[in-house]
Amino acid sequence: MEQDVGSLVAECIERSGLNARQVAARAGVAASTVHRILNNQVSPSVATLHNITAACGLDLTMSTSTLASPAAAAAARAILDEHYPTEVDAEIEEWAGRLDTWADGDAVQIIEEAARASGVLHRADAIRLSGEATIGRLASAGDASGQRWAVSGAAGLDLPSFDEAVPRISVLWCEDPSEIRPLLTGGTLRPASAPHRSTVVIAAAEPNLFLGTFERDRVVYAAPIQIAIDAISVGGDAAARAREEIRTW
């Protein structure tokens, strides 16, 4: 799970055996600044963080990973989807500003940017399965889990009948992937050897993702904008077809 800067600095101070005021003095930073960092009231520079961690006897290292932010997709829906609430939390609001800047207000480009940033295939808690299954099997697993669920990605573009195969790469959004995993693994579905080899990705949905869902042939599908975002995010043929579709909206 991603750790906020305030928690990271608090952990460093605790490990140092010093108090916050002593760390601030050693780092050459005002005690009030350290207090604001601890409470996530400011975003410190890398140089400031380096000074603080060094004062704690620790080294600051940085790394990158594939962007996979649920807030990016939520922000695109907040901008474009009438079903999504206009009042959103700070992280979604921040992403809405980024998307609007990057896309210069163009709706198609907002979806493209949100798809790139939301990275459903690369979510830390995503369950990736490869093999063959019918769309009905996904629906049955969702129902049996007793939670809200919705199908998206490639399946949302194709809307296959209940007994038809799940097209690659489809997304099964739900509240708790761990509850659905045992209902789908085994038989013809198994853990994917790599994200791009997935047939189905089971991922945890933020609550408002289920707004605007619709049902067809006993299968619940995500809202059209969510389907387009997810289809482009997973890449391949689904992405190409989604791009064609959104240009007709």
N, C-alpha and C positions, 0 to 999 in steps of 0.2 A: 504494500500500500504506500502511496506517495506521502511523504512527510513534509509538513509545512516548515518554513524557515524558523519560526518561533520555537517550535518543538525541537528542531535540530540544535539550535543555539542553547536551549535549556538543557538538553542532554549533554552537550559539550561542557557547559558550566558545572553540571552535577559531577561529571567524570573528573573534572579538574580538582575538585576539593576546595575550590575558591567560591566566593560569593559573586553576585553579578557586578557589584561596585568594584571589587578587586580586579575582575576580568576587564571591566571597562578601562580602569586606570592602566593596566598592563598593555591593553590594545591601543591606547591613545584615543579612545572614543568616549564621548560624554555618557555618563551613567543614564541620563534620560533617553539617549538613543538606544542603548542596550535594552532599557525597559520597553520602549516602543517596538523594538524587534521581537522581544519575547512575547509581546501581545499582538504580533502581526499587524501593527499599525503603520509600519513603513516597510518598503522593500529595499534592503541594504544592497550596496554595490558588492561586487565580487571582492574588491580590495578590502572593504570593511569586514566582510565575512572571514577573509583570510587572516586579517589581524586578530579577530576575535578567537578563531580556532587556534591560531598560533599561541595566543595568550593562555589558552586552556591546555597547551601542550599537545595539540593535535594538528594534523595536516589536512588541509582542504583539498579534496579531489573532485573533479567534475567528469561527468560522462553524458552521453546522449543515447536516446533510444527512439524507436519509431513512435511518432506522435499518435496517441490513442485516447483522445479526450471525449468523453460522453457529452461534455458541455458544448462542444463545437456543433454537434448535430442538433442539440437542443436549441442553440442560438439561431441556427438557420431556420428552424421551425418557428421560433419566436418572431423572426422577421417576416417569414413568408406564409405560415400556416394559420388560417383563421381559427383552427381548433385549439391552438396553443395559447396559454395565458400571456398577457402582455407584461404582467408583473413577474419578474424572474429574479433569481438570486444573483449575487455579485459576480460569480464566476461565469455564468451564462451571459450576463450583461457585458462582461469584459470580452467574451468571445464574439458577441454580436457586433461590438465595435471593431474588432479585428476583421471579421468577415466583410463588414460594410466597407472598410478601408481597402482591403485586398481586392474586393470584387467591384469597387466603385458603384455599389448599389445595383449591379446587374443580377437579376434573380438566378439565371442559369449558372453564373459564375459563383454565386453564393453557395449553391448546392455543390458545385465542384470543390470549392475550398473546404466546405464542411465535411465532405466525403473524405478528402485527403487527411484532414485533421482528426476525424473521429476514429479511424483505424480499428474497426470492430474485430478484424482478424487478429490484431495484436494486443487486445485487452489482456491484462494479466490474469483476470478471472474467467476468460473465455474458454469454453470446452469445444475443441475442434474434432470433428468426426469425419471419417471418409468411408466410402462404400455406397451401398444402394439401400434406399428406403422409399416408401410411398409417402406422399404428403399426408395421407390419412394416419400414418404411423406417428408423424410429428404431432398432429392434432390430438390423437388419442393419448399420447404421452403428456401433452399440455393439460388436457382435461383431467387425466388421472392424478396429476400432481396437485390439483386443487388450488392452483394459483392463476393469476392473470397471465396471459401469454399472447403472442402475435407473431406471425410469420412475415418475413421481409426478404430483401435481397432478390435473388434470381426468381424464387418462387412467387414473389409478389408481382413480378413482371409477367410471368407465364400464367398464373392462376390455374394450375393443373387440377384436374378432377381428383376426387378423394383417393382413387386407386392408382393414380399415375405416379411415376417416379419423381423424387425431389430433384430439381435441376441444380447444378453447381453454379455458384456457391450461394446457398440459402442461409438465412439467419433466423433463429428461433429466439425471440426475446421473451424473457420471463422474469419473475421476481427473484427466484433463487435457482440458478442453474444446477446446483448440487442435488436438488430434488428431482430434476428431470433426467439427469445423467444416467442413473441406473435403469430408467425406463427405456432408454434408447441404445445404450451400449450392449454389445453382444450380437450374435447373429451376423447380419450383413453390415453392421456399422461398428467401426473400431476407431481408436484414436488415430488421428491423422499424423503422418510422419513429418509434415511441414504445413504451415498455415495455408499456402496456396494449393495444397492437395486436399483441402477439406471439401466435403460435400455439404455439411451442415455446421454452422457455428452457433452454439448455445451461449447467450450472453445475458447478463443482468441489465434490466431496463431501468432507467430513471422513471419515476411515477408518471410523469406527463407524457411519456412516449406512447402510452395506450390511448391517448385522446385521438379521436378521428379514425379508430379502427373500423373495419367492415368485415362482414362474413360472407363467404361464398362456398357452397357445397360443404358445410360443416367445418370449414377452416376459417379461423380469424386471421385477418391480415392487418399489418400496420398501415398507417395513413400513407397516401401516395407519395408525399414528400419524403417521409422516412424511408419508404421502399427505394426511392431513387437515390437517396444518400447512401444507403447500405449497398445497393447494387454497384454504384460507382466505387465505393470504398473497397469492396472485395476484388474488383478488377476483372480482367478477362472479358468473355463474351457478355456477361451480365452488365458490365460497365458500359460497353459499346451500345448495347440496346437501351440502357437507361438514358444515355446521352441523346440518342435519337428521340426518345420519348419526351424528355423535358423540353426539347427545342420546339415541340408542338404545343406546349401549354400556353 
